[in-house]
Amino acid sequence: MREIFALLFLFFISLSTTAQTVVDTVRYRFSYAMKVTTTETAKKQYDDELSVDIGDHITYCYSRFDEDNTALYEKIKKSGGSAADYLAQQGPISMWDEYDIKNYPSKGKLSVITFLYKYFMYEEAIPTQNWTLEQGDTTIIGYSCKKARCDFRGRSWEVWYSLEIPISEGPWKLSGLPGMILYAKDGKNQFSFECIGLKAGMNVPMSLRYAKKSIKTSVDKVRSLVKLKYKNPDAYDKAVGVTNIVYGFKAKSRQACLIELCR
């Protein structure tokens, strides 16, 4: 609850200077129903919708909930509306704080932007997975799918991919199969992505909202801040420079549920 309150409080600040950078053209957009676990002791998962935009050179993965709320805020602000107007119309709040951009800023690079009261960005080489193809078939959004598994950064992943969509991509950082990954879940059932829609031939600009305003940092710094956010919220607020917020209650110390358990 504290986290949601803080996100609402700072949401308007984070959006006030949002600027978009066009980096490619979206040819395909895959939509995934996503379930996210935020802490190891959580009894519920958060629902979100993940968009995976495929361009000529770049693949951009982000929360549709976040994108829609941002667009709504900018529309209301442009028309002279208030924060109260936005709160009366906003959609579900995203708990997926990550934006993954493959082949940006250059080919072979992955830029990861994470919102931790501020936008932080780190770069790494696009990761690869060592897939094992398995027996089995199913159908997802009308496409025949095959099964595969891999171990990636501390988690075991089961996925379904379609040879009928010859795009070697998928949700989040998962890719490298001879067809688009349309379903993925980890072995602990803490994260899952299920494709619920595909739009082809979009031919619209691929715009990044936060790439220019993000603070460049390292993956270790981001991981330490995410852990601190749940372990010691007060220390986390201080570490990211957030002051003068009175919550009215003290948050419990919890262990963050990281989608990457090891590097």
LINTA-V438103 format. One record per pair of residues at least 12 apart in sequence whose ideal C-beta (glycine too) atoms are under 6 Angstrom apart, sorted by the first residue. I is the first residue (numbers start at 1). J is the second residue. Records with the same first field share a line. If there is no record, write none. Layout:
# LINTA-V438103
I = J  J
This chain:
# LINTA-V438103
2 = 247  251
10 = 117
12 = 83
15 = 73
18 = 209
20 = 207  209
21 = 208  211  212
22 = 205  207
23 = 58  206  208
24 = 55  56  57  58  206
25 = 55  56
26 = 53  55  202  204  206
27 = 54
28 = 54  200
29 = 51  53  199  202
30 = 52  195  198
31 = 51  196  197
32 = 50  171  193  194  195
33 = 194  196
34 = 48  50  193
35 = 192
36 = 48  95  96
37 = 190  257
38 = 95  257
39 = 230  254  257
40 = 255  257
41 = 254
46 = 95
48 = 63  65  94  96
49 = 64  65
50 = 171
51 = 64
52 = 171
53 = 206
55 = 206
57 = 103
58 = 103  104
59 = 102  169
60 = 101  206
61 = 100
62 = 99
63 = 94  96
65 = 92  94
66 = 94
68 = 91
69 = 90  91
73 = 86
97 = 114  115
98 = 114
99 = 113
100 = 112
102 = 126
108 = 126
109 = 123
110 = 124  126
111 = 123
113 = 210  214
114 = 222
116 = 225  240
117 = 240  242
118 = 240
119 = 210  213  214
120 = 215  217  222
121 = 214  216
122 = 217  218  219  222
127 = 173
128 = 176
129 = 150  152  176
130 = 150
131 = 148  150  177
132 = 149
133 = 148
134 = 147
138 = 160
140 = 182  183  195
141 = 195
143 = 162  164
145 = 160  162  182
146 = 161
147 = 160
148 = 177
153 = 260  262
154 = 261  262
155 = 186  261
156 = 187
157 = 184  186
158 = 185
159 = 181  184
160 = 182  183
161 = 177  179  181
162 = 179  180  182
163 = 179
165 = 179  180
167 = 180
171 = 184  193
182 = 195
190 = 257
191 = 259
226 = 256
227 = 256
230 = 254  256
231 = 253
233 = 251
